[in-house]
Amino acid sequence: STPSVRPAAVVPDRFEVMTLENGVRVVLQPDSSIPKAAVGVFLAAGPAYEQAATRGTTGLFATLLARDTFRRTKEEVSLAVDAMGATFTEMASQLSCGLWGEALSSDFGALSELVADGVLGPKFLPATMELERAAAITACKDAEDDIVEQARLRLFRQFFGEHPLAIDTQGNATTLARIQAADLGAAHQAWVVAGNLVVGIAGDFDRRQALEFVQAR
């Protein structure tokens, strides 16, 4: 019998890149194959931008972006995401962090506002921060007993030496315990500046609506 041949995946190859007057960079990648759109705001961060005594600041900072904002409580954010059936999550790496979401194209406006509010107007409430910090500390302690995780960290140190890429983004129990809400506020002032932000929008979105969003926010 003739083996079945899977159709080649359609990968959009057209990016539109622009820089707003204030220095924010915007990357658009239209793809109308499915009626969904994604939007994210990303910034340079990570170990190179942290103090050695408070490693893990980037990961904790990113987590809090997806929680309370000046417009909504974390419960209201969760309800809004559930109502759209959207994906809404933070990301943190050794080079960057940010907040992004994906939803049906019809919800692009509402989703974009959630992302913008999280990045531009987070509330680093001490109670929420302490809860998330405790979870991060528990994850660090669990990782200490994970042989695969320890091998990964050893490889980082072997290949990258003193470079920030060798440093684990989640920090450790000692450094995480030192982080206070004021530290996250200071990170926000330092990192969330126009020249350090990239807005990425992909999928089946209305270009005019997308540009109105980035210009407004």
C-alpha positions as CSV (number, residue, x, y, z in Angstrom):
1,S,0.0,0.0,0.0
2,T,1.1,3.5,-0.6
3,P,2.2,5.2,2.6
4,S,0.1,8.2,3.6
5,V,1.7,11.6,3.3
6,R,0.9,14.2,5.9
7,P,0.3,17.7,4.4
8,A,3.1,20.2,5.1
9,A,2.4,22.6,7.9
10,V,1.6,26.1,6.8
11,V,4.0,28.4,8.5
12,P,3.5,32.2,8.1
13,D,6.6,33.7,6.8
14,R,5.6,37.4,6.8
15,F,6.5,39.5,9.7
16,E,5.8,43.2,10.0
17,V,8.2,45.0,12.4
18,M,7.8,48.6,13.5
19,T,9.0,50.9,16.2
20,L,6.6,53.3,17.9
21,E,7.7,56.9,18.5
22,N,8.4,56.1,22.2
23,G,10.7,53.2,21.3
24,V,8.4,50.2,21.8
25,R,9.0,47.6,19.1
26,V,6.0,45.8,17.6
27,V,6.0,42.6,15.6
28,L,3.0,41.5,13.7
29,Q,2.5,38.1,12.1
30,P,-0.9,37.6,10.4
31,D,-2.2,34.1,9.9
32,S,-5.9,33.6,9.1
33,S,-5.8,29.8,9.0
34,I,-7.7,29.6,12.3
35,P,-9.9,32.3,14.0
36,K,-7.5,32.8,16.9
37,A,-5.1,35.6,17.8
38,A,-2.3,35.9,20.3
39,V,-0.7,38.9,21.9
40,G,2.2,39.2,24.2
41,V,4.5,41.9,25.8
42,F,8.0,40.8,26.4
43,L,11.1,42.5,28.0
44,A,14.7,41.9,28.6
45,A,15.2,40.5,32.1
46,G,16.8,37.5,33.8
47,P,19.9,36.9,35.9
48,A,21.9,39.6,34.1
49,Y,19.4,42.1,35.4
50,E,19.1,40.8,39.0
51,Q,21.1,41.2,42.1
52,A,23.0,38.0,43.1
53,A,21.4,38.2,46.6
54,T,17.9,38.1,45.2
55,R,18.1,35.6,42.4
56,G,14.6,34.5,41.2
57,T,13.3,38.1,41.0
58,T,12.5,37.7,37.3
59,G,10.4,34.6,37.8
60,L,8.5,36.0,40.7
61,F,8.1,39.3,38.9
62,A,6.6,37.6,35.8
63,T,4.3,35.5,37.9
64,L,2.9,38.6,39.6
65,L,2.2,40.2,36.2
66,A,-0.6,37.6,35.7
67,R,-2.2,38.3,39.1
68,D,-3.6,41.5,40.6
69,T,-3.6,44.8,38.6
70,F,-4.8,48.3,39.2
71,R,-8.0,47.5,37.3
72,R,-8.7,43.9,38.4
73,T,-8.1,41.5,41.3
74,K,-6.4,38.2,40.4
75,E,-9.9,36.6,40.8
76,E,-11.4,39.0,38.3
77,V,-8.5,38.3,35.9
78,S,-9.1,34.6,36.2
79,L,-12.8,35.0,35.6
80,A,-12.2,37.1,32.5
81,V,-9.8,34.6,31.1
82,D,-12.2,31.7,31.8
83,A,-15.1,33.6,30.2
84,M,-13.0,33.8,26.9
85,G,-11.7,30.3,27.1
86,A,-8.3,31.9,26.6
87,T,-4.8,31.1,27.4
88,F,-3.2,33.7,29.7
89,T,0.2,33.1,31.2
90,E,3.5,34.6,32.2
91,M,6.9,33.5,30.9
92,A,10.4,33.9,32.3
93,S,13.8,32.8,31.0
94,Q,17.4,33.6,31.5
95,L,17.1,36.4,28.9
96,S,13.6,37.8,29.1
97,C,10.2,37.7,30.7
98,G,6.7,38.8,29.8
99,L,3.0,38.1,29.7
100,W,1.0,36.7,26.8
101,G,-2.4,35.3,25.9
102,E,-4.3,33.6,23.1
103,A,-8.0,33.6,22.4
104,L,-10.6,33.6,19.6
105,S,-10.2,36.6,17.3
106,S,-13.4,38.0,18.5
107,D,-11.9,38.4,22.0
108,F,-8.7,40.1,20.8
109,G,-9.7,43.5,22.3
110,A,-10.5,42.1,25.7
111,L,-7.4,39.8,25.8
112,S,-5.1,42.6,24.7
113,E,-6.3,44.8,27.6
114,L,-5.6,42.0,30.1
115,V,-2.1,41.6,28.8
116,A,-1.5,45.4,28.8
117,D,-2.9,45.8,32.3
118,G,-0.7,43.0,33.6
119,V,2.5,44.5,32.3
120,L,1.8,48.2,32.7
121,G,-0.3,48.2,35.9
122,P,0.5,45.2,38.2
123,K,-0.2,45.4,41.9
124,F,2.6,43.6,43.8
125,L,0.4,42.9,46.8
126,P,2.5,41.5,49.7
127,A,0.0,38.7,50.5
128,T,-0.1,37.5,46.9
129,M,3.7,37.9,46.6
130,E,4.2,35.8,49.8
131,L,1.9,33.1,48.4
132,E,3.7,32.9,45.1
133,R,7.2,33.1,46.7
134,A,6.3,30.2,49.0
135,A,5.3,28.2,45.9
136,A,8.6,29.1,44.2
137,I,10.6,28.1,47.3
138,T,8.8,24.7,47.4
139,A,9.6,24.2,43.7
140,C,13.3,24.9,44.4
141,K,13.4,22.4,47.2
142,D,11.7,19.8,45.0
143,A,14.2,20.5,42.3
144,E,17.1,19.7,44.7
145,D,15.8,16.0,44.8
146,D,15.3,15.8,41.0
147,I,18.4,14.2,39.4
148,V,17.4,15.4,35.9
149,E,17.0,18.9,37.1
150,Q,20.4,18.8,38.9
151,A,22.0,17.5,35.7
152,R,20.5,20.3,33.7
153,L,21.9,22.9,36.1
154,R,25.3,21.3,36.1
155,L,25.4,21.4,32.3
156,F,24.5,25.1,32.5
157,R,27.5,25.8,34.8
158,Q,29.8,23.6,32.7
159,F,29.0,25.3,29.3
160,F,28.4,28.9,30.4
161,G,30.6,29.3,33.4
162,E,30.1,32.8,34.9
163,H,27.7,33.9,32.2
164,P,24.1,34.7,33.2
165,L,22.9,31.8,31.1
166,A,24.5,29.5,33.6
167,I,22.2,30.8,36.4
168,D,18.9,29.1,37.1
169,T,16.0,31.6,36.6
170,Q,14.1,30.3,39.7
171,G,16.8,31.2,42.2
172,N,17.0,29.2,45.3
173,A,15.2,29.1,48.7
174,T,17.7,31.5,50.3
175,T,17.6,34.2,47.6
176,L,13.8,33.9,47.1
177,A,13.2,34.5,50.8
178,R,15.0,37.9,50.6
179,I,12.7,39.2,47.8
180,Q,10.2,41.8,49.0
181,A,7.3,43.5,47.2
182,A,9.4,46.7,47.0
183,D,12.0,44.8,45.0
184,L,9.4,43.8,42.4
185,G,8.2,47.4,42.2
186,A,11.8,48.5,41.6
187,A,12.2,45.9,38.9
188,H,9.0,47.2,37.2
189,Q,10.4,50.7,37.2
190,A,13.7,49.6,35.7
191,W,12.5,47.0,33.2
192,V,9.1,48.2,32.0
193,V,10.4,51.1,29.9
194,A,9.6,51.7,26.3
195,G,13.0,50.8,24.9
196,N,12.9,47.5,26.7
197,L,9.5,46.3,25.5
198,V,8.5,44.2,22.5
199,V,4.8,43.6,21.6
200,G,4.1,40.5,19.6
201,I,0.8,39.9,17.9
202,A,0.1,36.9,15.8
203,G,-2.8,35.0,14.2
204,D,-6.1,36.2,12.8
205,F,-6.3,39.7,14.0
206,D,-7.5,43.0,12.6
207,R,-4.4,45.1,11.8
208,R,-6.2,48.4,12.4
209,Q,-7.4,47.3,15.8
210,A,-4.0,46.0,16.7
211,L,-2.3,49.2,15.8
212,E,-4.9,51.2,17.7
213,F,-4.2,49.0,20.8
214,V,-0.4,49.5,20.7
215,Q,-0.7,53.2,20.1
216,A,-3.2,53.6,23.0
217,R,-1.5,51.5,25.6
